[in-house]
Amino acid sequence: MAGMNSPTSPVRKACWAGIVMIALGGCTGDGLDSMRPPADVGAQTGSITPVRPATPPTRVEQEMDVPAEPTFSAAPEAMPSVEEEMAATAPQMSFPESGPEQPVVLGAPERQLAQAFPPIENPAQTLNDSSPQPEFDQEPDVPMVAEPEEEPEIVEPAAPRATLVAYPRVPSPMPPEPEMAPMRPRAAPLSASELACRQSLKKLGVRYVDLKPINDSASCRIPYPVKLQAIGSVEMRPAATLTCSMALAFAEWTRKELVPSSRMRYFSGIKTIHQGSAYSCRRIARSRTMSAHSQGNALDVMALTLNNGKKIAVKKQGLFAFRARGLLNNVRSDGCEYFTTVLGPGYNWDHRDHFHFDLMQRRNGRRACH
């Protein structure tokens, strides 16, 4: 007996060997396999947390109230299945309350999904649109009718313009120069007599303007015309186009005869002389002879205006118009010293209303004063 109780006895060794064999045989049995929990070596290995030595919590951990990490447990943790993990992580969805409740199976075929989610009749309306919508009268559908095509507008071609047959124009190599205004013909240099005449006009205080030569015809021309505007303070209306010699003779007659006679008769000078004809290309009435007007050597006086405003018309005066008749008679008779022809009222019907003064040269040198 003492030999059997010894740990090194053969009987004791055989007992221990039998126990070990029985334990190994039980481990390989079917019943023990079913009791073993399924475990994934890789997942179990990844879930094992190493054991850390117990250390006192730091100040940060105390403020954050972080619980101490659990110590390692030798018992294996049960891992969730794939279906449970998908169900836990799937987003929460809301479904309409109407209709019978049907189970939702993940990964179900389209027929089951169609039963779980019936189609919405009006997709334009939202799920929470519970307010009634206003009703509108919808017009019945009218079948579309094709509109008749419009006929294209026929535009008649314009009639061809009549063209003139001409030679082809040859393009000029140089651009044409812009047209310039025609230049006035320059008068020839004044002769000595013309210069002397103009000097005499200036001495008498005559206001005049030199004009360009007049050449209307062989009988109607003035080589050096002037336009007489005023004689001192006596104005000429309108300004008269004359030769310089005729303007000088009329200015001398006005200054030496007309103005003194007016002052003697009316105690007033002459303000304006109204003339009716100066240069004019025409013949003498009822004759074929060219008038002295065609050469600018004649002037017709129609009326006189005095400084006091009185106007004296050149015509045959009445029986009691003593001052007017005396003034006209004096200037008419005195005019023969300055002009070769002086005709006025009483000579003929053509001169009944004006004085005619001219410088016509006659063969025998006589003068006509009527």
PLY file of the C-alpha trace (Angstrom):
ply
format ascii 1.0
element vertex 370
property float x
property float y
property float z
element edge 369
property int vertex1
property int vertex2
end_header
0.00 0.00 0.00
2.82 2.23 0.67
4.07 1.62 -2.80
0.78 2.59 -4.37
0.55 5.90 -2.55
3.93 6.88 -3.74
3.68 9.33 -6.62
6.13 7.36 -8.58
4.35 4.03 -8.23
3.35 2.32 -11.45
-0.31 2.04 -10.45
-0.62 5.75 -9.84
1.05 6.49 -13.19
-1.38 4.20 -14.93
-4.36 5.97 -13.37
-3.20 9.32 -14.46
-2.57 8.02 -17.97
-6.10 6.61 -18.15
-7.61 9.93 -17.05
-5.68 11.78 -19.69
-6.81 9.36 -22.40
-10.42 9.67 -21.34
-10.10 13.49 -21.46
-8.57 13.42 -24.92
-11.22 11.03 -26.18
-13.96 13.30 -24.90
-12.47 16.31 -26.65
-12.76 14.61 -30.02
-16.41 13.59 -29.53
-19.45 15.03 -31.34
-21.16 16.20 -28.23
-18.29 18.32 -27.11
-18.00 19.84 -30.57
-21.57 21.11 -30.45
-20.97 22.72 -27.09
-17.96 24.63 -28.30
-18.82 28.24 -29.28
-17.89 29.28 -32.82
-14.89 31.51 -32.92
-12.94 33.13 -35.63
-9.30 32.86 -34.91
-8.45 36.00 -36.77
-11.33 38.03 -35.32
-10.74 36.55 -31.82
-7.09 37.35 -32.02
-7.88 40.91 -33.15
-10.34 41.37 -30.26
-7.92 40.33 -27.54
-6.80 43.29 -25.54
-3.43 43.03 -23.91
-3.31 43.20 -20.20
-1.82 46.42 -18.93
-0.47 46.88 -15.49
-2.80 48.66 -13.15
-1.81 52.29 -12.93
-3.51 55.09 -11.13
-5.73 57.30 -13.39
-4.27 60.54 -14.58
-5.76 63.98 -14.02
-7.13 64.11 -17.58
-8.80 60.71 -17.19
-10.34 61.80 -13.95
-11.77 64.98 -15.53
-13.13 63.13 -18.53
-14.61 60.36 -16.32
-13.16 57.75 -18.59
-13.83 54.30 -17.11
-10.85 52.10 -16.63
-10.21 49.63 -19.35
-11.45 46.17 -18.55
-8.92 43.53 -17.85
-8.39 40.62 -20.13
-10.98 37.93 -19.87
-10.13 34.50 -20.93
-13.76 33.75 -21.91
-14.27 34.29 -25.67
-16.82 36.96 -26.76
-19.62 36.00 -29.10
-19.24 37.75 -32.53
-22.42 39.16 -34.23
-23.52 37.56 -37.44
-23.39 39.29 -40.80
-27.19 39.83 -40.95
-27.23 41.39 -37.48
-24.34 43.71 -38.30
-26.05 44.88 -41.56
-29.32 45.44 -39.74
-27.56 47.49 -37.03
-25.70 49.69 -39.52
-28.54 50.13 -42.00
-30.10 53.71 -42.13
-33.47 54.21 -40.49
-36.24 54.72 -43.07
-39.83 55.83 -42.61
-42.59 54.09 -44.46
-46.24 55.00 -44.95
-48.56 53.80 -42.21
-51.26 52.63 -44.61
-51.22 49.06 -45.79
-50.40 45.84 -43.96
-47.06 45.49 -42.38
-44.75 43.24 -44.30
-41.34 42.06 -43.27
-38.38 43.70 -44.87
-35.76 41.19 -45.90
-32.40 42.54 -46.89
-31.26 41.24 -50.18
-34.84 40.24 -51.18
-35.75 39.98 -54.83
-37.54 42.77 -56.65
-40.94 41.13 -56.28
-40.76 41.25 -52.48
-39.50 44.86 -52.57
-42.42 45.80 -54.79
-44.80 44.30 -52.25
-43.10 46.10 -49.36
-42.98 49.46 -51.14
-46.07 49.98 -53.28
-45.65 52.59 -56.05
-46.94 56.11 -55.41
-49.69 57.14 -57.79
-48.73 60.84 -57.95
-44.95 61.22 -57.50
-45.24 64.99 -57.69
-46.95 65.12 -54.29
-44.83 64.84 -51.20
-45.56 62.33 -48.41
-46.41 65.04 -45.89
-48.68 67.01 -48.22
-51.95 66.51 -46.42
-53.62 69.83 -47.31
-56.29 69.62 -50.00
-55.26 70.93 -53.37
-57.49 73.32 -55.38
-59.27 71.70 -58.24
-58.80 73.11 -61.72
-60.94 72.55 -64.73
-58.78 70.83 -67.23
-59.53 71.50 -70.82
-60.17 68.42 -72.88
-57.38 67.34 -75.11
-57.90 68.62 -78.62
-56.32 66.63 -81.38
-53.58 68.55 -83.06
-54.30 69.54 -86.62
-51.49 70.36 -88.95
-51.65 73.97 -90.10
-51.67 74.49 -93.83
-48.38 75.66 -95.17
-48.22 79.20 -96.42
-47.42 79.65 -100.02
-44.14 81.47 -100.54
-44.54 85.06 -101.56
-43.58 85.56 -105.15
-41.55 88.73 -105.59
-41.57 89.98 -109.12
-38.16 91.06 -110.29
-37.79 94.76 -110.85
-37.83 95.92 -114.40
-34.33 96.46 -115.73
-33.33 100.07 -115.83
-32.65 101.58 -119.14
-28.95 102.05 -119.49
-27.04 104.21 -121.89
-24.38 102.67 -124.00
-21.09 104.39 -123.35
-17.43 103.74 -123.60
-15.89 101.91 -120.66
-14.42 104.19 -118.06
-10.72 103.83 -117.58
-9.78 104.12 -113.90
-7.60 107.07 -113.16
-4.26 106.21 -111.58
-4.48 109.31 -109.37
-7.48 110.24 -107.19
-9.45 113.22 -108.52
-8.73 116.53 -106.89
-11.58 118.17 -104.92
-13.54 120.73 -106.82
-12.76 124.30 -105.86
-15.06 127.27 -105.98
-14.72 129.20 -109.22
-12.45 132.17 -108.83
-13.72 135.61 -109.64
-12.07 137.11 -112.72
-9.43 139.59 -111.78
-9.78 143.08 -113.12
-7.01 144.52 -115.23
-4.78 147.10 -113.58
-6.52 150.48 -113.34
-5.51 153.13 -115.80
-4.31 156.57 -114.76
-7.74 158.13 -115.46
-9.51 155.51 -113.33
-7.08 156.03 -110.46
-7.57 159.82 -110.65
-11.36 159.37 -110.69
-11.29 157.28 -107.52
-9.08 159.80 -105.81
-11.68 162.48 -106.61
-14.46 160.32 -105.15
-12.56 159.98 -101.90
-12.08 163.75 -101.69
-15.84 164.29 -101.98
-16.46 161.76 -99.23
-18.12 159.24 -101.51
-18.58 155.71 -100.18
-18.30 153.13 -102.94
-17.17 149.57 -103.68
-15.17 148.34 -106.68
-16.86 145.51 -108.58
-15.59 142.88 -110.97
-15.83 143.68 -114.69
-19.27 143.38 -116.31
-19.34 141.76 -119.77
-22.93 140.87 -120.56
-22.54 141.54 -124.28
-20.57 143.68 -126.70
-22.96 146.60 -126.03
-23.55 145.94 -122.31
-20.29 146.09 -120.45
-18.41 148.07 -117.78
-14.65 147.41 -117.51
-14.20 149.03 -114.07
-17.59 149.39 -112.36
-18.18 150.85 -108.91
-21.19 150.59 -106.61
-22.19 154.05 -105.30
-23.51 153.76 -101.72
-23.45 157.28 -100.25
-22.27 160.80 -100.98
-21.15 162.22 -97.67
-24.24 162.05 -95.44
-26.61 161.54 -98.41
-27.53 157.90 -98.76
-28.21 156.22 -102.12
-31.09 153.74 -102.13
-30.51 151.28 -103.55
-26.80 151.43 -104.24
-26.17 152.24 -107.90
-23.77 150.34 -110.21
-22.08 152.94 -112.43
-18.85 153.83 -114.10
-16.46 155.85 -112.00
-16.89 158.94 -114.22
-20.72 158.83 -113.90
-20.48 158.34 -110.11
-18.10 161.31 -109.88
-20.39 163.57 -111.97
-23.44 162.66 -109.89
-21.54 163.19 -106.62
-20.44 166.67 -107.75
-24.00 167.59 -108.79
-25.35 166.40 -105.41
-22.78 168.27 -103.32
-22.82 171.53 -105.35
-26.43 171.82 -106.62
-28.93 169.52 -104.92
-27.98 169.95 -101.24
-27.61 173.79 -101.39
-30.97 174.16 -103.20
-32.74 172.01 -100.64
-31.34 174.05 -97.76
-32.38 177.28 -99.44
-35.94 176.12 -100.17
-36.75 173.96 -97.16
-34.06 174.90 -94.66
-33.11 171.19 -94.58
-30.51 169.07 -96.28
-30.97 165.88 -98.31
-31.05 162.60 -96.41
-31.77 160.01 -99.12
-31.82 159.87 -102.91
-34.13 157.18 -104.29
-32.89 155.94 -107.67
-34.88 153.75 -110.05
-32.30 152.55 -112.58
-28.53 152.53 -112.91
-26.75 149.89 -115.05
-29.25 148.06 -117.26
-28.67 146.30 -120.58
-31.48 147.85 -122.70
-32.29 150.11 -125.66
-33.87 153.54 -125.76
-37.64 153.26 -125.82
-39.07 152.82 -129.35
-35.64 152.85 -130.98
-32.82 150.51 -131.91
-30.19 152.62 -130.14
-28.64 151.22 -126.96
-29.37 153.31 -123.89
-26.62 154.92 -121.81
-27.76 152.59 -118.99
-26.19 149.66 -120.87
-22.77 151.28 -120.39
-23.30 152.33 -116.75
-23.32 156.04 -117.69
-26.93 156.85 -116.71
-28.94 157.23 -113.49
-32.65 157.85 -112.86
-33.73 159.75 -109.71
-37.30 158.98 -108.57
-37.64 160.93 -105.28
-35.85 162.87 -102.56
-36.13 162.61 -98.76
-35.11 165.60 -96.66
-33.54 165.58 -93.22
-36.78 166.88 -91.72
-38.60 163.80 -93.06
-40.35 165.47 -95.99
-40.39 163.39 -99.20
-40.47 165.08 -102.58
-41.46 162.94 -105.56
-40.00 163.85 -108.93
-43.11 164.65 -110.95
-45.01 167.65 -112.28
-45.97 169.68 -109.22
-49.25 171.46 -108.59
-49.97 175.16 -109.08
-49.44 176.05 -105.43
-46.40 173.79 -104.79
-44.02 176.71 -105.10
-41.06 175.36 -103.13
-41.15 171.85 -104.64
-41.54 173.19 -108.19
-38.74 175.70 -107.67
-36.37 173.02 -106.24
-36.94 170.60 -109.11
-36.57 173.30 -111.75
-33.27 174.51 -110.29
-31.62 171.10 -110.00
-32.85 170.22 -113.48
-31.40 173.28 -115.15
-28.16 173.21 -113.20
-27.63 169.55 -114.07
-26.68 170.43 -117.64
-23.30 171.61 -116.39
-22.46 168.08 -115.11
-24.28 165.76 -117.57
-24.71 165.66 -121.31
-28.39 164.64 -121.03
-30.96 165.81 -118.47
-34.60 164.79 -118.99
-37.46 165.13 -116.54
-41.20 165.68 -116.08
-42.70 167.63 -118.93
-40.32 166.27 -121.57
-42.35 163.18 -122.57
-44.52 160.50 -121.03
-41.60 158.17 -120.34
-39.89 160.75 -118.05
-43.03 162.06 -116.27
-41.98 160.66 -112.84
-38.15 160.84 -112.69
-35.01 162.70 -113.69
-32.75 161.03 -116.23
-29.05 161.95 -116.06
-26.42 160.47 -118.39
-23.01 161.08 -120.00
-23.81 160.04 -123.58
-21.24 161.36 -126.06
-22.68 162.81 -129.25
-20.89 163.50 -132.50
-21.32 167.26 -132.45
-20.79 167.43 -128.67
-24.15 168.98 -127.95
-26.13 168.53 -124.73
-29.82 167.64 -124.28
-31.40 169.40 -121.31
-35.21 169.25 -121.21
0 1
1 2
2 3
3 4
4 5
5 6
6 7
7 8
8 9
9 10
10 11
11 12
12 13
13 14
14 15
15 16
16 17
17 18
18 19
19 20
20 21
21 22
22 23
23 24
24 25
25 26
26 27
27 28
28 29
29 30
30 31
31 32
32 33
33 34
34 35
35 36
36 37
37 38
38 39
39 40
40 41
41 42
42 43
43 44
44 45
45 46
46 47
47 48
48 49
49 50
50 51
51 52
52 53
53 54
54 55
55 56
56 57
57 58
58 59
59 60
60 61
61 62
62 63
63 64
64 65
65 66
66 67
67 68
68 69
69 70
70 71
71 72
72 73
73 74
74 75
75 76
76 77
77 78
78 79
79 80
80 81
81 82
82 83
83 84
84 85
85 86
86 87
87 88
88 89
89 90
90 91
91 92
92 93
93 94
94 95
95 96
96 97
97 98
98 99
99 100
100 101
101 102
102 103
103 104
104 105
105 106
106 107
107 108
108 109
109 110
110 111
111 112
112 113
113 114
114 115
115 116
116 117
117 118
118 119
119 120
120 121
121 122
122 123
123 124
124 125
125 126
126 127
127 128
128 129
129 130
130 131
131 132
132 133
133 134
134 135
135 136
136 137
137 138
138 139
139 140
140 141
141 142
142 143
143 144
144 145
145 146
146 147
147 148
148 149
149 150
150 151
151 152
152 153
153 154
154 155
155 156
156 157
157 158
158 159
159 160
160 161
161 162
162 163
163 164
164 165
165 166
166 167
167 168
168 169
169 170
170 171
171 172
172 173
173 174
174 175
175 176
176 177
177 178
178 179
179 180
180 181
181 182
182 183
183 184
184 185
185 186
186 187
187 188
188 189
189 190
190 191
191 192
192 193
193 194
194 195
195 196
196 197
197 198
198 199
199 200
200 201
201 202
202 203
203 204
204 205
205 206
206 207
207 208
208 209
209 210
210 211
211 212
212 213
213 214
214 215
215 216
216 217
217 218
218 219
219 220
220 221
221 222
222 223
223 224
224 225
225 226
226 227
227 228
228 229
229 230
230 231
231 232
232 233
233 234
234 235
235 236
236 237
237 238
238 239
239 240
240 241
241 242
242 243
243 244
244 245
245 246
246 247
247 248
248 249
249 250
250 251
251 252
252 253
253 254
254 255
255 256
256 257
257 258
258 259
259 260
260 261
261 262
262 263
263 264
264 265
265 266
266 267
267 268
268 269
269 270
270 271
271 272
272 273
273 274
274 275
275 276
276 277
277 278
278 279
279 280
280 281
281 282
282 283
283 284
284 285
285 286
286 287
287 288
288 289
289 290
290 291
291 292
292 293
293 294
294 295
295 296
296 297
297 298
298 299
299 300
300 301
301 302
302 303
303 304
304 305
305 306
306 307
307 308
308 309
309 310
310 311
311 312
312 313
313 314
314 315
315 316
316 317
317 318
318 319
319 320
320 321
321 322
322 323
323 324
324 325
325 326
326 327
327 328
328 329
329 330
330 331
331 332
332 333
333 334
334 335
335 336
336 337
337 338
338 339
339 340
340 341
341 342
342 343
343 344
344 345
345 346
346 347
347 348
348 349
349 350
350 351
351 352
352 353
353 354
354 355
355 356
356 357
357 358
358 359
359 360
360 361
361 362
362 363
363 364
364 365
365 366
366 367
367 368
368 369
